[in-house]
């Protein structure tokens, strides 16, 4: 039954009852206001990678977590006393033009001035030259033999392309699409309107195929060098090839990176790229296709998210084990940070993490025999392969996280979100080849456009393409 409490109804009650009713109504109104405020706060507090087990990829790269600190009253921009940042002047000899300016007369009395200032004030202005394409015409004369009448036409010099695009233009178009993530239509528009070179989207497809063929030898040498690496970081991300689902794999070595776009996430891709000769350590998540690599290093950043999922679970037993596992995990990352910044050595790291290792394995054993279906499977798998949690303590160069693999995929993931994948096997080969070149050049601090230009030039001349592998 519902009863409407009116002023008339309250007035008919005794004074004591009226006082009690007024107190209760005030308390109810206060609770209603508090509930409304808490519901508004709860609506604003959504799960993020910072407060839950969600992976970082679920959050927009420019999203900023809500700050708990008070907003600063300082104005935006440089603060008083900050170090000045300015572009340094280049040498006078390196300038394309030098304009000498002499005062015509004294600024006070107008008297004519003469002489030369040994240290004049230097003011340099940077400007783009007028962009005009360099067009070379080859006139191939056809002459007839005076003896037999046979006509003979002059051949093009070695290295001159059969088409109308030179090596640097082809390399620039390929780099613009792969490195700067521009579509074929926007690339052709840029080449036409800014570089003043006629170009259509179909011509950019021709350019990307030439660049792929030119870079294929360098890419094949990187793939061939993968099995001999002592340590790799592996990861994969879904994409599309036409209307079918595909996967973009990445394998990061110390000095180079290989991308491969395949139609499956199965271990066949690993077998194809690494073969049976790989005897190093593979840092990865807990996906089972990596198990065929032999020795693994499971990423502790992924494990931390798995433990956070236990903390967020509704079951108290699961929640308790999640909290117990998070404490040694935080200690592991604290000690690893000290090792990474040089505070402690690798040997000292192993000694500092010995009790952490013992504690984690004991907790995993507790979860494996807990009888809780949410815990038994995961904890038993981790305990049975517990050596894969600590490979970074035994092998130099191995880290406890897969940050190198995750970082290498960032550019590729943004490209995938902009392009929605590839449309053909030719496009897939272009993507995996150019992404490998781009990431490897970043690791080696090399210029991507210069390398692609040299490769296309060697391709036209029939010479050996440049290599991305370190060494002579």
Sine and cosine of phi, psi and omega as CSV:
sin_phi,cos_phi,sin_psi,cos_psi,sin_omega,cos_omega
0.00,0.00,0.60,-0.80,0.05,-1.00
-0.92,-0.38,0.66,-0.75,-0.05,-1.00
-0.80,-0.60,0.81,-0.59,0.04,-1.00
-1.00,0.04,0.86,-0.52,-0.02,-1.00
-1.00,-0.01,0.94,-0.34,0.00,-1.00
-0.94,-0.34,0.23,-0.97,0.04,-1.00
-0.90,0.44,-0.58,0.82,0.01,-1.00
-0.91,0.41,-0.63,0.77,0.02,-1.00
-0.91,0.41,-0.65,0.76,0.01,-1.00
-0.92,0.39,-0.60,0.80,-0.04,-1.00
-0.91,0.42,-0.44,0.90,-0.01,-1.00
-0.98,0.18,-0.12,0.99,-0.02,-1.00
-1.00,0.04,0.22,-0.98,0.04,-1.00
-0.94,0.34,0.34,-0.94,-0.01,-1.00
-0.83,0.55,-0.66,0.75,0.01,-1.00
-0.89,0.46,-0.68,0.73,0.01,-1.00
-0.91,0.41,-0.62,0.79,0.04,-1.00
-0.88,0.47,-0.64,0.77,0.01,-1.00
-0.91,0.42,-0.69,0.72,0.01,-1.00
-0.90,0.44,-0.69,0.72,-0.01,-1.00
-0.89,0.45,-0.66,0.75,0.01,-1.00
-0.89,0.45,-0.65,0.76,0.02,-1.00
-0.90,0.44,-0.69,0.72,0.00,-1.00
-0.91,0.41,-0.64,0.77,0.02,-1.00
-0.90,0.44,-0.63,0.78,0.04,-1.00
-0.91,0.41,-0.65,0.76,0.03,-1.00
-0.90,0.43,-0.66,0.75,0.01,-1.00
-0.90,0.44,-0.66,0.75,0.01,-1.00
-0.89,0.45,-0.65,0.76,0.03,-1.00
-0.90,0.44,-0.68,0.74,0.02,-1.00
-0.91,0.41,-0.62,0.79,0.04,-1.00
-0.88,0.48,-0.68,0.74,0.02,-1.00
-0.90,0.43,-0.64,0.77,0.01,-1.00
-0.92,0.39,-0.67,0.75,0.02,-1.00
-0.88,0.47,-0.68,0.74,0.01,-1.00
-0.89,0.47,-0.65,0.76,0.02,-1.00
-0.92,0.40,-0.68,0.73,-0.01,-1.00
-0.92,0.39,-0.60,0.80,0.05,-1.00
-0.91,0.42,-0.60,0.80,0.05,-1.00
-0.91,0.41,-0.66,0.75,0.03,-1.00
-0.91,0.41,-0.64,0.77,0.01,-1.00
-0.90,0.43,-0.58,0.81,0.02,-1.00
-0.92,0.39,-0.56,0.83,-0.02,-1.00
-0.98,0.21,-0.39,0.92,-0.02,-1.00
-1.00,-0.03,1.00,-0.04,0.04,-1.00
-0.98,-0.19,0.33,-0.94,-0.01,-1.00
-0.93,0.36,0.73,-0.69,0.05,-1.00
-0.74,-0.67,0.22,-0.97,0.08,-1.00
-0.87,0.50,-0.33,0.95,-0.01,-1.00
-0.99,0.15,-0.41,0.91,-0.06,-1.00
-0.84,-0.55,0.25,0.97,-0.01,-1.00
-0.46,-0.89,-0.13,-0.99,0.00,-1.00
-1.00,0.01,0.17,0.99,0.02,-1.00
-0.90,0.43,0.66,-0.75,0.04,-1.00
-0.95,0.32,0.40,-0.92,-0.01,-1.00
-0.86,0.50,-0.46,0.89,-0.05,-1.00
-0.92,0.40,-0.28,0.96,0.01,-1.00
-0.98,0.20,-0.18,0.98,-0.03,-1.00
-0.96,-0.28,0.60,-0.80,0.04,-1.00
-0.86,0.51,0.67,-0.74,-0.07,-1.00
-0.88,0.48,-0.39,0.92,-0.01,-1.00
-0.98,-0.18,0.10,0.99,-0.01,-1.00
-0.94,0.33,0.66,-0.75,-0.01,-1.00
-0.91,-0.42,0.80,-0.60,0.06,-1.00
-0.91,0.41,0.49,-0.87,0.00,-1.00
-0.90,0.44,0.78,-0.62,-0.02,-1.00
-1.00,0.09,0.69,-0.73,0.04,-1.00
-1.00,-0.03,-0.10,0.99,-0.01,-1.00
-1.00,0.09,0.46,-0.89,0.03,-1.00
-0.92,0.40,0.61,-0.79,-0.03,-1.00
-0.91,0.40,0.74,-0.68,-0.03,-1.00
-0.94,0.34,0.54,-0.84,0.03,-1.00
-1.00,0.01,-0.05,1.00,0.00,-1.00
-0.95,0.31,0.55,-0.84,0.04,-1.00
-0.96,0.27,0.39,-0.92,0.03,-1.00
-0.93,0.36,0.44,-0.90,0.03,-1.00
0.98,-0.20,-0.16,-0.99,-0.03,-1.00
-0.91,0.41,0.62,-0.79,-0.01,-1.00
-0.99,-0.14,0.41,-0.91,0.02,-1.00
-0.83,0.56,0.75,-0.66,0.03,-1.00
1.00,-0.04,-0.05,1.00,-0.02,-1.00
-0.96,0.28,0.43,-0.90,-0.04,-1.00
-0.93,0.36,0.73,-0.69,-0.06,-1.00
-0.96,0.29,0.68,-0.73,0.06,-1.00
-0.91,-0.41,0.84,-0.55,0.01,-1.00
-0.51,-0.86,0.38,-0.92,0.01,-1.00
-0.98,0.21,0.83,-0.55,-0.01,-1.00
-0.94,0.34,0.51,-0.86,0.05,-1.00
-0.95,0.30,0.62,-0.79,0.09,-1.00
-1.00,0.06,0.16,-0.99,-0.01,-1.00
-0.91,0.41,0.55,-0.84,0.02,-1.00
-0.87,0.49,-0.57,0.82,-0.02,-1.00
-0.91,0.40,-0.37,0.93,-0.03,-1.00
-1.00,0.03,-0.09,1.00,0.02,-1.00
-0.98,0.19,0.60,-0.80,0.01,-1.00
-0.96,0.27,-0.43,0.90,0.02,-1.00
-0.52,-0.85,0.59,-0.81,0.04,-1.00
-0.80,-0.61,0.86,-0.52,0.00,-1.00
-0.95,-0.30,0.87,-0.50,0.01,-1.00
-1.00,-0.02,0.80,-0.60,-0.02,-1.00
-0.89,-0.46,0.84,-0.55,0.00,-1.00
-0.89,-0.45,0.67,-0.74,0.06,-1.00
-0.92,0.39,0.63,-0.77,-0.03,-1.00
-0.97,0.23,-0.53,0.85,-0.02,-1.00
-0.27,-0.96,0.13,-0.99,-0.01,-1.00
-0.90,0.44,0.71,-0.70,-0.04,-1.00
-0.96,0.29,-0.19,0.98,0.02,-1.00
-0.99,-0.14,-0.80,0.60,-0.11,-0.99
-0.93,-0.37,-0.18,0.98,0.04,-1.00
1.00,0.06,0.05,1.00,0.00,-1.00
-0.88,0.47,0.66,-0.75,0.00,-1.00
-0.91,0.42,0.70,-0.71,-0.06,-1.00
-0.96,-0.28,0.46,-0.89,0.03,-1.00
-0.61,-0.80,0.20,-0.98,0.00,-1.00
0.96,-0.26,-0.06,-1.00,-0.06,-1.00
-0.71,-0.70,0.70,-0.71,0.07,-1.00
-0.99,0.16,0.88,-0.47,-0.01,-1.00
-0.92,0.40,-0.40,0.91,0.02,-1.00
-0.74,-0.67,0.97,0.25,-0.02,-1.00
-0.94,0.34,0.38,-0.92,0.10,-1.00
-0.94,0.34,0.79,-0.62,-0.07,-1.00
-0.98,-0.20,0.79,-0.61,0.02,-1.00
-0.78,-0.63,0.88,-0.47,-0.06,-1.00
-0.92,-0.39,0.70,-0.71,0.02,-1.00
-0.89,-0.46,0.82,-0.57,0.03,-1.00
-1.00,-0.07,0.68,-0.74,-0.03,-1.00
-0.54,-0.84,0.50,-0.86,0.09,-1.00
-0.99,0.11,0.68,-0.73,0.10,-1.00
-0.96,0.30,0.32,-0.95,0.11,-0.99
-0.89,0.46,0.82,-0.57,-0.08,-1.00
-0.99,0.15,0.93,-0.36,0.04,-1.00
-0.79,-0.61,0.84,-0.54,0.00,-1.00
-0.91,0.42,0.53,-0.85,0.06,-1.00
-1.00,-0.05,0.92,-0.39,-0.04,-1.00
-0.93,-0.36,0.86,-0.52,0.04,-1.00
-0.94,-0.33,0.81,-0.58,0.02,-1.00
-0.98,-0.19,0.79,-0.62,0.05,-1.00
-0.96,-0.28,0.90,-0.43,-0.01,-1.00
-0.99,-0.15,0.96,-0.29,-0.05,-1.00
-1.00,-0.05,0.96,-0.28,-0.02,-1.00
-0.98,0.18,0.67,-0.74,0.08,-1.00
-0.93,-0.37,0.87,-0.49,-0.05,-1.00
-0.87,-0.50,0.51,-0.86,0.00,-1.00
-0.98,-0.18,0.63,-0.78,-0.01,-1.00
-0.96,0.29,0.80,-0.61,0.00,-1.00
-0.93,0.36,-0.25,0.97,-0.06,-1.00
-1.00,-0.05,-0.79,0.61,-0.06,-1.00
-0.95,-0.32,-0.18,0.98,0.03,-1.00
0.99,0.13,0.04,1.00,0.00,-1.00
-0.95,0.32,0.70,-0.72,0.03,-1.00
-1.00,0.03,0.69,-0.73,-0.01,-1.00
-0.77,-0.64,0.78,-0.63,-0.01,-1.00
-0.96,-0.29,0.61,-0.79,0.01,-1.00
-0.92,0.38,0.61,-0.79,0.01,-1.00
-1.00,0.06,0.43,-0.90,0.10,-1.00
-0.94,0.35,0.56,-0.83,0.04,-1.00
-0.88,0.47,0.37,-0.93,0.03,-1.00
-0.88,0.47,0.71,-0.70,0.03,-1.00
1.00,-0.05,-0.17,0.99,0.03,-1.00
-0.99,0.14,0.84,-0.54,-0.04,-1.00
-0.92,0.40,0.49,-0.87,0.05,-1.00
-0.96,0.29,-0.45,0.89,0.04,-1.00
-1.00,0.08,-0.23,-0.97,-0.06,-1.00
-0.98,-0.21,0.20,0.98,-0.03,-1.00
-0.89,-0.46,0.75,-0.67,0.01,-1.00
-1.00,0.10,0.16,-0.99,-0.06,-1.00
-0.86,0.51,-0.68,0.73,-0.05,-1.00
-0.93,0.36,-0.58,0.81,0.05,-1.00
-0.91,0.42,-0.69,0.72,0.03,-1.00
-0.89,0.46,-0.70,0.72,0.01,-1.00
-0.90,0.43,-0.62,0.79,-0.01,-1.00
-0.91,0.41,-0.69,0.72,0.00,-1.00
-0.90,0.44,-0.70,0.72,0.01,-1.00
-0.90,0.44,-0.66,0.75,0.01,-1.00
-0.93,0.37,-0.61,0.79,0.01,-1.00
-0.89,0.45,-0.61,0.79,-0.01,-1.00
-0.98,0.22,-0.67,0.74,-0.12,-0.99
-1.00,0.03,-0.71,0.70,-0.09,-1.00
-0.99,0.15,-0.62,0.78,-0.06,-1.00
-0.96,-0.27,0.14,0.99,0.21,-0.98
0.83,0.55,0.69,0.73,0.05,-1.00
-0.99,-0.11,0.56,-0.83,0.04,-1.00
-0.95,0.30,0.23,-0.97,0.01,-1.00
-0.89,0.45,-0.62,0.78,0.00,-1.00
-0.93,0.37,-0.69,0.73,0.01,-1.00
-0.94,0.35,-0.57,0.82,0.05,-1.00
-0.89,0.45,-0.73,0.69,0.02,-1.00
-0.90,0.44,-0.59,0.81,0.04,-1.00
-0.91,0.42,-0.64,0.76,0.02,-1.00
-0.91,0.41,-0.72,0.70,-0.02,-1.00
-0.89,0.46,-0.62,0.79,-0.03,-1.00
-0.96,0.27,-0.75,0.66,-0.15,-0.99
-1.00,0.10,-0.48,0.88,-0.05,-1.00
-0.98,-0.18,-0.71,0.70,-0.03,-1.00
-1.00,0.03,-0.15,0.99,0.02,-1.00
0.87,0.49,0.60,0.80,0.04,-1.00
-0.88,-0.47,0.84,-0.55,0.01,-1.00
-0.85,0.52,0.78,-0.63,-0.04,-1.00
-0.42,-0.91,0.63,-0.78,0.06,-1.00
-0.81,-0.59,0.28,-0.96,-0.03,-1.00
-0.84,0.54,-0.57,0.82,0.00,-1.00
-0.92,0.39,-0.50,0.87,0.04,-1.00
-0.94,0.35,-0.56,0.83,0.05,-1.00
-0.91,0.41,-0.53,0.85,0.08,-1.00
-0.90,0.44,-0.67,0.74,0.05,-1.00
-0.88,0.47,-0.65,0.76,0.01,-1.00
-0.90,0.44,-0.68,0.73,-0.03,-1.00
-0.92,0.39,-0.53,0.85,0.05,-1.00
-0.94,0.34,-0.62,0.79,0.06,-1.00
-0.90,0.43,-0.69,0.72,0.01,-1.00
-0.89,0.45,-0.62,0.79,0.02,-1.00
-0.89,0.45,-0.71,0.71,0.02,-1.00
-0.90,0.43,-0.60,0.80,-0.02,-1.00
-0.94,0.35,-0.56,0.83,-0.05,-1.00
-1.00,-0.03,-0.13,0.99,-0.06,-1.00
-0.86,0.51,-0.69,0.73,0.03,-1.00
-0.87,0.50,-0.66,0.75,0.02,-1.00
-0.91,0.42,-0.63,0.77,0.03,-1.00
-0.91,0.42,-0.68,0.73,-0.01,-1.00
-0.89,0.46,-0.58,0.82,0.03,-1.00
-0.93,0.37,-0.57,0.82,0.07,-1.00
-0.91,0.42,-0.69,0.72,0.01,-1.00
-0.88,0.47,-0.66,0.75,-0.01,-1.00
-0.91,0.41,-0.42,0.91,-0.03,-1.00
-1.00,0.06,-0.18,0.98,-0.04,-1.00
-0.86,0.51,-0.75,0.66,-0.09,-1.00
-0.88,0.48,-0.37,0.93,-0.04,-1.00
-1.00,0.00,0.03,1.00,-0.04,-1.00
-0.98,0.20,0.65,-0.76,-0.01,-1.00
-0.96,0.28,-0.32,0.95,-0.05,-1.00
-0.41,-0.91,0.69,-0.72,0.04,-1.00
-0.71,-0.70,0.50,-0.86,0.20,-0.98
-0.95,-0.32,0.81,-0.58,-0.05,-1.00
-0.88,-0.48,0.59,-0.81,0.06,-1.00
-0.35,-0.94,0.20,-0.98,0.00,-1.00
-0.48,-0.88,0.41,-0.91,-0.03,-1.00
-0.59,-0.81,0.65,-0.76,-0.01,-1.00
-0.95,0.31,0.54,-0.84,0.08,-1.00
-0.48,-0.88,-0.27,-0.96,0.01,-1.00
-0.67,-0.74,0.54,-0.84,0.17,-0.99
-0.83,-0.56,0.98,-0.21,-0.13,-0.99
0.94,0.35,-0.83,-0.56,0.01,-1.00
-0.98,-0.18,0.05,1.00,-0.04,-1.00
-0.96,-0.29,0.45,-0.89,0.01,-1.00
-0.98,0.21,0.61,-0.79,0.00,-1.00
-0.64,-0.77,0.11,-0.99,-0.02,-1.00
-0.73,-0.69,0.71,-0.71,0.07,-1.00
-0.98,-0.20,0.92,-0.39,-0.01,-1.00
-1.00,-0.08,0.51,-0.86,0.11,-0.99
-0.71,-0.71,0.66,-0.75,0.07,-1.00
-0.76,-0.65,0.89,-0.46,-0.12,-0.99
-0.95,-0.30,0.88,-0.48,0.12,-0.99
-0.99,-0.16,-0.06,-1.00,-0.05,-1.00
-0.91,0.42,-0.58,0.82,-0.09,-1.00
-0.83,-0.56,0.01,1.00,0.02,-1.00
-0.41,-0.91,0.24,-0.97,-0.02,-1.00
-0.70,-0.71,0.63,-0.78,0.04,-1.00
-0.85,-0.52,0.78,-0.62,0.15,-0.99
-0.96,-0.28,0.54,-0.84,0.05,-1.00
-0.57,-0.82,0.80,-0.60,0.01,-1.00
-0.98,-0.22,0.90,-0.43,-0.06,-1.00
-0.79,-0.61,0.33,-0.95,-0.05,-1.00
-1.00,0.09,0.10,1.00,-0.06,-1.00
-0.60,-0.80,0.44,-0.90,0.11,-0.99
-0.99,-0.16,0.12,0.99,-0.05,-1.00
-0.95,0.30,0.18,-0.98,-0.04,-1.00
-0.94,0.35,-0.12,0.99,0.03,-1.00
-0.88,0.48,-0.56,0.83,0.04,-1.00
-0.90,0.43,-0.64,0.77,0.03,-1.00
-0.92,0.38,-0.66,0.75,0.02,-1.00
-0.89,0.45,-0.61,0.79,-0.01,-1.00
-0.92,0.39,-0.65,0.76,-0.10,-0.99
-1.00,0.03,-0.56,0.83,-0.05,-1.00
-0.97,-0.24,-0.43,0.91,-0.02,-1.00
0.90,0.43,-0.39,-0.92,0.01,-1.00
-0.99,-0.12,-0.05,1.00,-0.11,-0.99
-1.00,0.06,-0.23,0.97,-0.06,-1.00
-0.94,0.35,0.84,-0.54,-0.01,-1.00
-0.81,-0.58,0.25,0.97,-0.02,-1.00
-1.00,0.00,-0.32,-0.95,0.00,-1.00
-0.96,-0.29,0.76,-0.65,0.05,-1.00
-0.96,-0.27,0.87,-0.49,0.09,-1.00
-1.00,-0.02,0.81,-0.59,-0.13,-0.99
-0.32,-0.95,0.00,-1.00,0.15,-0.99
-0.99,0.11,-0.22,-0.98,-0.10,-0.99
-1.00,-0.02,0.33,0.94,0.05,-1.00
-0.90,0.44,0.70,-0.71,-0.16,-0.99
-0.95,0.31,-0.33,0.94,-0.03,-1.00
-0.92,0.39,-0.34,0.94,0.02,-1.00
-0.99,0.17,-0.19,0.98,-0.08,-1.00
-0.88,0.47,-0.44,0.90,-0.03,-1.00
-0.94,0.35,-0.17,0.99,-0.01,-1.00
-0.96,0.28,-0.20,0.98,0.02,-1.00
0.99,-0.12,-1.00,0.01,-0.04,-1.00
-0.98,-0.20,0.79,-0.62,-0.06,-1.00
-0.86,-0.51,0.29,-0.96,0.26,-0.97
-0.79,-0.62,0.96,-0.28,0.01,-1.00
-0.95,0.30,0.67,-0.74,-0.07,-1.00
-0.95,0.32,0.83,-0.55,-0.01,-1.00
-0.97,0.26,-0.34,0.94,0.10,-1.00
-0.93,0.38,-0.64,0.77,0.10,-1.00
-0.92,0.40,-0.66,0.75,0.01,-1.00
-0.90,0.44,-0.59,0.81,0.02,-1.00
-0.89,0.45,-0.62,0.78,0.06,-1.00
-0.92,0.38,-0.59,0.80,0.06,-1.00
-0.90,0.44,-0.65,0.76,0.03,-1.00
-0.93,0.36,-0.56,0.83,0.06,-1.00
-0.91,0.42,-0.55,0.83,0.07,-1.00
-0.90,0.43,-0.55,0.83,0.09,-1.00
-0.92,0.39,-0.64,0.76,0.02,-1.00
-0.88,0.47,-0.59,0.81,-0.04,-1.00
-0.99,0.13,-0.03,1.00,-0.07,-1.00
-0.96,0.28,0.45,-0.89,-0.01,-1.00
-0.97,0.24,-0.43,0.90,-0.03,-1.00
-0.96,0.29,0.83,-0.55,0.00,-1.00
-0.86,0.51,-0.60,0.80,0.00,-1.00
-0.90,0.43,-0.68,0.74,0.03,-1.00
-0.91,0.41,-0.68,0.74,0.00,-1.00
-0.88,0.47,-0.65,0.76,-0.02,-1.00
-0.89,0.45,-0.71,0.70,0.01,-1.00
-0.92,0.40,-0.59,0.81,0.05,-1.00
-0.87,0.49,-0.71,0.70,0.03,-1.00
-0.90,0.44,-0.65,0.76,-0.01,-1.00
-0.91,0.42,-0.57,0.82,0.01,-1.00
-0.98,0.21,-0.49,0.87,-0.02,-1.00
-0.93,0.36,-0.52,0.85,-0.02,-1.00
-0.90,0.44,-0.79,0.61,0.06,-1.00
-0.92,0.40,-0.45,0.89,0.03,-1.00
-0.91,0.42,-0.68,0.74,0.05,-1.00
-0.89,0.45,-0.62,0.79,0.04,-1.00
-0.91,0.42,-0.61,0.79,0.04,-1.00
-0.86,0.50,-0.74,0.67,-0.01,-1.00
-0.92,0.39,-0.54,0.84,0.03,-1.00
-0.91,0.42,-0.70,0.71,0.01,-1.00
-0.94,0.35,-0.59,0.81,0.02,-1.00
-0.91,0.40,-0.60,0.80,0.06,-1.00
-0.88,0.47,-0.62,0.78,0.04,-1.00
-0.91,0.40,-0.61,0.79,0.03,-1.00
-0.94,0.33,-0.64,0.77,-0.05,-1.00
-0.92,0.39,-0.57,0.82,0.01,-1.00
-1.00,0.03,0.08,1.00,0.10,-0.99
1.00,0.01,0.10,0.99,0.00,-1.00
-0.92,0.38,-0.65,0.76,0.04,-1.00
-0.79,-0.61,0.36,-0.93,0.00,-1.00
-1.00,0.02,0.07,-1.00,0.03,-1.00
-0.90,0.43,-0.63,0.77,0.03,-1.00
-0.89,0.45,-0.69,0.73,0.04,-1.00
-0.91,0.41,-0.54,0.84,0.06,-1.00
-0.89,0.45,-0.68,0.73,0.01,-1.00
-0.88,0.47,-0.65,0.76,0.01,-1.00
-0.94,0.34,-0.59,0.81,0.00,-1.00
-0.94,0.34,-0.50,0.86,-0.05,-1.00
-1.00,-0.06,-0.01,1.00,0.02,-1.00
-0.86,0.51,-0.76,0.66,0.05,-1.00
-0.92,0.39,-0.50,0.86,0.06,-1.00
-0.91,0.42,-0.68,0.73,0.01,-1.00
-0.89,0.46,-0.71,0.71,0.01,-1.00
-0.88,0.47,-0.66,0.75,-0.03,-1.00
-0.92,0.40,-0.70,0.72,-0.01,-1.00
-0.89,0.46,-0.71,0.71,-0.04,-1.00
-0.92,0.39,-0.57,0.82,0.06,-1.00
-0.91,0.41,-0.64,0.77,0.03,-1.00
-0.92,0.39,-0.63,0.78,0.04,-1.00
-0.91,0.42,-0.61,0.79,0.05,-1.00
-0.91,0.41,-0.61,0.79,0.06,-1.00
-0.89,0.45,-0.67,0.75,0.03,-1.00
-0.93,0.36,-0.58,0.82,-0.01,-1.00
-0.91,0.42,-0.52,0.85,-0.02,-1.00
-0.96,-0.27,0.30,0.95,-0.03,-1.00
-0.97,0.24,-0.37,0.93,-0.07,-1.00
0.98,0.19,-0.02,1.00,0.02,-1.00
-1.00,0.07,0.86,-0.52,-0.05,-1.00
-0.88,0.47,-0.39,0.92,0.03,-1.00
-0.96,0.27,-0.37,0.93,-0.09,-1.00
-0.95,-0.30,-0.57,0.82,-0.20,-0.98
-0.88,0.48,-0.72,0.69,-0.07,-1.00
-0.90,0.43,-0.77,0.63,-0.03,-1.00
-0.91,0.42,-0.72,0.69,-0.05,-1.00
-0.92,0.39,-0.59,0.80,0.02,-1.00
-0.92,0.38,-0.65,0.76,0.03,-1.00
-0.89,0.45,-0.69,0.72,0.02,-1.00
-0.92,0.40,-0.63,0.78,-0.03,-1.00
-0.95,0.31,-0.66,0.75,0.00,-1.00
-0.90,0.44,-0.48,0.88,0.01,-1.00
-0.90,-0.44,0.64,0.77,-0.09,-1.00
-0.91,0.42,-0.40,0.92,0.04,-1.00
-0.90,0.44,-0.46,0.89,0.00,-1.00
-0.96,0.27,-0.10,0.99,0.09,-1.00
-1.00,0.08,-0.33,0.94,-0.19,-0.98
-0.80,-0.60,0.33,0.94,0.02,-1.00
-0.88,0.48,-0.48,0.88,-0.02,-1.00
-0.92,0.40,-0.31,0.95,0.04,-1.00
-0.98,0.18,-0.35,0.94,-0.09,-1.00
-0.96,-0.27,-0.40,0.92,-0.11,-0.99
-0.88,-0.47,0.85,-0.52,0.04,-1.00
-0.91,0.42,0.61,-0.79,0.01,-1.00
1.00,-0.04,-0.28,0.96,0.01,-1.00
-1.00,0.02,0.74,-0.68,0.01,-1.00
-0.96,-0.28,0.36,-0.93,-0.02,-1.00
-0.97,0.24,-0.12,0.99,0.00,-1.00
-0.84,-0.55,0.25,-0.97,0.02,-1.00
-0.98,-0.20,0.62,0.79,-0.05,-1.00
-0.87,0.49,-0.59,0.81,-0.02,-1.00
-0.89,0.45,-0.68,0.73,0.04,-1.00
-0.92,0.39,-0.65,0.76,0.01,-1.00
-0.91,0.42,-0.67,0.75,0.00,-1.00
-0.90,0.43,-0.62,0.78,-0.03,-1.00
-0.90,0.43,-0.43,0.90,-0.03,-1.00
-1.00,0.08,-0.21,0.98,-0.09,-1.00
-0.86,0.51,-0.77,0.63,-0.01,-1.00
-0.87,0.50,-0.67,0.74,-0.02,-1.00
-0.91,0.40,-0.62,0.78,-0.01,-1.00
-0.92,0.38,-0.66,0.75,0.05,-1.00
-0.90,0.44,-0.66,0.75,0.06,-1.00
-0.86,0.51,-0.68,0.73,-0.02,-1.00
-0.90,0.44,-0.64,0.77,-0.01,-1.00
-0.93,0.37,-0.46,0.89,0.02,-1.00
-1.00,0.10,-0.55,0.84,-0.12,-0.99
-0.97,-0.25,-0.25,0.97,-0.05,-1.00
0.89,0.46,0.50,0.87,0.06,-1.00
1.00,-0.08,-0.24,-0.97,0.00,-1.00
-0.96,-0.29,0.21,-0.98,-0.04,-1.00
-0.94,-0.35,-0.14,0.99,-0.06,-1.00
-0.35,-0.94,0.26,-0.97,0.10,-1.00
-0.86,0.51,-0.56,0.83,0.05,-1.00
-0.88,0.48,-0.68,0.73,0.05,-1.00
-0.90,0.43,-0.60,0.80,0.03,-1.00
-0.90,0.43,-0.66,0.75,0.02,-1.00
-0.91,0.41,-0.61,0.80,0.05,-1.00
-0.88,0.47,-0.70,0.72,-0.05,-1.00
-0.91,0.42,-0.77,0.64,-0.05,-1.00
-0.91,0.41,-0.58,0.82,0.00,-1.00
-0.94,0.33,-0.76,0.65,-0.04,-1.00
-0.93,0.37,-0.62,0.79,0.04,-1.00
-0.89,0.45,-0.62,0.79,0.04,-1.00
-0.90,0.44,-0.67,0.74,0.01,-1.00
-0.91,0.41,-0.69,0.72,-0.05,-1.00
-0.89,0.45,-0.76,0.65,-0.05,-1.00
-0.93,0.36,-0.60,0.80,0.03,-1.00
-0.92,0.40,-0.67,0.75,0.06,-1.00
-0.89,0.46,-0.58,0.81,0.06,-1.00
-0.90,0.43,-0.68,0.73,0.01,-1.00
-0.90,0.44,-0.59,0.81,-0.07,-1.00
-0.99,-0.10,0.07,1.00,0.00,-1.00
0.83,0.56,0.76,0.65,0.03,-1.00
-0.91,-0.41,0.40,-0.92,0.00,-1.00
-0.99,0.14,0.85,-0.53,-0.07,-1.00
-0.91,0.41,-0.73,0.68,-0.05,-1.00
-0.89,0.46,-0.65,0.76,0.01,-1.00
-0.89,0.45,-0.68,0.73,-0.03,-1.00
-0.91,0.42,-0.71,0.70,0.00,-1.00
-0.90,0.44,-0.62,0.78,0.04,-1.00
-0.88,0.47,-0.70,0.71,0.03,-1.00
-0.89,0.46,-0.62,0.78,0.00,-1.00
-0.92,0.39,-0.67,0.74,0.01,-1.00
-0.93,0.38,-0.63,0.78,0.05,-1.00
-0.88,0.47,-0.71,0.71,0.04,-1.00
-0.90,0.44,-0.57,0.82,0.02,-1.00
-0.90,0.44,-0.69,0.72,0.01,-1.00
-0.93,0.37,-0.53,0.85,-0.03,-1.00
-1.00,0.07,-0.12,0.99,-0.04,-1.00
0.96,0.28,0.40,0.92,-0.02,-1.00
-0.99,-0.12,0.16,-0.99,0.04,-1.00
-0.93,0.36,0.75,-0.66,-0.04,-1.00
-0.96,0.29,0.46,-0.89,0.04,-1.00
-0.90,0.43,0.40,-0.92,-0.05,-1.00
-0.95,-0.31,0.50,-0.87,0.08,-1.00
-0.98,-0.19,-0.03,1.00,0.02,-1.00
-0.98,0.17,0.62,-0.78,0.03,-1.00
-0.92,0.40,0.41,-0.91,0.00,-1.00
0.94,-0.34,0.02,-1.00,-0.04,-1.00
-0.93,0.36,0.00,0.00,0.00,0.00
